[in-house]
Amino acid sequence: MAGMDDLFGMNVFNDSVMRQRLPKETYRALHKTIDDGRRLDPQVASVVANAMKDWALERGATHYTHWFQPLNSVTAEKHDAFISPVPGGKVIQEFSGKELVRGEADASSLPSGGLRSTFEARGYTTWDPTSYAFIKDHVLCIPTAYCSYSGEALDLKTPLLRSMEALNRQAVRILHLFGRMDATRVTPTVGPEQEYFLVDKDLFDRRSDLLFAGRTLFGSKPPKGQELGDHFFGTIQTRVQAFMADLNEELWKLGVLAKTEHNETAPAQHEMAPIYSIVNVACDHNQLTMEMMKKVARRHNLVCLLAEKPFEGVNGSGKHNNWSMFTNTGYNLLEPGDSPHESAQFLLFLTAVIKAVDDYQDLLRASVASAGNDHRLGGCEAPPAVISIFLGDELTEILDALESGSDYSGREKLEMTIGVHMLPKFPKDTTDRNRTSPFAFTGNKFEFRSLGSSASISDANVVLNTIVAESLRAFADELEQAADFRTALHDLIVRTIREHKRIIFNGNNYSDEWRAEAAARGLLCLDSTVDALPCYTDEKNIRLFETHKVFSSAELRSRRDIGLDSYAKIINIEAETMIMMARRQILPAVLRYAGRLSSSLCSIRNAGSTLACGQDILDELCRETERLSESVGALESGIQFKPDSAEPAVFARYMHDRILPAMAAVRAAADSLERITDKTYWPFPTYDDLLFSVQ
C-alpha cells in the first residue's frame, strides 16, 4: 500500500490540488464562494472546469457525472464522456464551466412525492463547490444539488445546504451579541459512526429474503448469540480484517476520514467511525462509505448488510450522528469555556439545543423513521422511540442550580449568576456515557443515536440544524432588544431550563418505568413510521421550515408522502417474499421431511417396534405445517385486498396494522418448523450459518 501522504485524497480534487492547479486569483475567488457563500463567477467556473478536467484525465478518467442524492436515500449518476466533435470526424476532450456548474436530469422518474408529473421531466443538478469532486471507477464525480424545473428540491443535499445557512445566520447573530465580531460563519459538523454486518456471499445468494429485502424474514435464534459479549471489541477475524484494510484504502483515496474499526456487539457485526467533517461533506462521505462497503465486501466474497435489523433476536445496526457547531475561527460552540464570557456563551448554545429538542421531538423522530428502523428503535439495543436528552449528572446539577438560583455545590462552590462567576471547569469525562439515550451530550458535541444504518444522515441533520436555528433566532430576537444584556441573558437561560427540563433524562431509557414517566412528562411516543412521518406537515413544523427557507409546504408534503409510500412498498415486498419462500421452499421441504419421517416410523412399526418420540415429532410437524399454511393464506389475502387508495398514509397505515401482524404469524410458524426439521432438509442457510461462517 502506498504511504498515507500519497494515498489519502489521491482521487480527490481537494484544496491542495486546487491551490497547485488554479491561478491565484481563481483560487481566491473560488474560496470566497466556498467560505463565504458568494455567487460563483462564470469565468471562475470555466477556469476551474478546465483544471478539473485536466487533472481527471491524468488520473485515467474518461467520463464525468453530476453525482446527486435523490429522495430514495441512494446516490444517482449519469455519465458523460469528455468528448466533443470537431471537423474531420475527430473529437477533442473538453469540459466547460457550464457543464461543471449545471447538468440536466430526469425529474419525473425519480421519487418526487407529487412535485412532478410523469410528463414533466426537466430537472437540474447544480454543483456544490463546498464538497470536493472525486474520481470513482474512472469517472469524475461532481457533488451536486438536484431540483425540479420549477425550483423544488428533489434531493437530500439542497435542504441540507439550506439548513446549514439557516443555522449560520442565527448563530452569528448570537456570537455578535457576545462581541465575537471575528466570527462571520458558523458551520455544523458531524462524525457519523456506521454499523454493518458481513455475511458470506455464497450463503447470502441462497436466501431470497436477503436478496429482495436486505434482511432475514425467517430465522430461528441460534444456540449462541451475543450473550457472552465475546464479539464486541474482540479479535477481528482474518477475512474481516482483510476487508477492513481494503475498505480503508478505498475510502482514504476518496478523502474519507475513516479512523476507527472494530467488532460490534452482535456476531458478524462491525463498525467504522470517521473523524468529523462539515455536515454536507460528512453526508457525501457517508453515502460513499456505504457504497464502498458493499463493493469491497464482494471482492472478498462477502456481502455487507446495512439493514437496520437483518437478524431477529440480535442487535441491529444504526448510525451515531455526532453533531456540533464550529465558527470560522475554529471555536467549538458546544465546548464548555474557561472564562465567564465563554461559559455564558456555552450555556446559551446548550440551552438552545435543549429547547430545540423539546419543541421538536416529533421532527427528530420523523427524521429517522423508516420501515427498517422501526424494527430497531425501542428494541433494548438502540434508543427508544421517545426522544430525550442525556446531559450527565454534573451538567444537569449546574443547570438545576441556575434554575433554582442556588449555589453549585459540586467540585467548587460557586454563585451561579451568568457572566459573574465562571462555569466550573467541565472536562469531557466528568460523567459516564449513556448508550440508551437517543440524544446524548458527550463533552463537546451531541450524539444523536437513533439514525438507521442504511439511511442518509441528511434528514436528521436538516432537522437538527433547523430546529437549533429556530431556538437561536428566538434568543437573538429577545437579547437584541435587551437594555441590560447580562441580566437578560441570565433570565433567558434560567427560563429556558425551567420550561424545557422535562426533555432531560439521565437514566435507563430502556426501562418500562421511563416510558411511563416520559408519558407523564408529556413527551411524545411515536412508535412507528406511520405515526411519525405525518408530523412533517403539522402547522407548526411547516411554519418552522418556511420561516428558515429550508422547505416549502409542498416540499414537506412530498417528503412525507415519499416516506409513507416507501414504507408501504417495503413491507409489501417483504410480505410477497415471505409468501414465495414459504410456498416454494419451506412447505415443500417440511413435507419432504415429514414424508421421510412417516416412512421411517412405518418401517419401525413393520419391524414390530414403536417409537413414541418419532410420532410426537411427526404430529408437531403436521400441526406447525398447517399453521404455516393457514398464516400464509391469511397474509396472501391481506395483500390481495389492500386498500385501493392513492393516499400514501392510508396504504401505509393498512400495511402497518394488517400486514405486519400477518407477517409475524407466518414467521412464528416457520421458525417453529425450523427448530424441529432435520437441517439437511431446511431449504436455505440458517442463522447458525450466516452469523458464524465468516472466519
Summary of the structure (lengths in Angstrom):
residues: 695
radius of gyration: 28.0
end to end distance: 23.5
largest distance: 103.3
contacts: 2335
relative contact order: 0.11
helix: 49%
strand: 15%
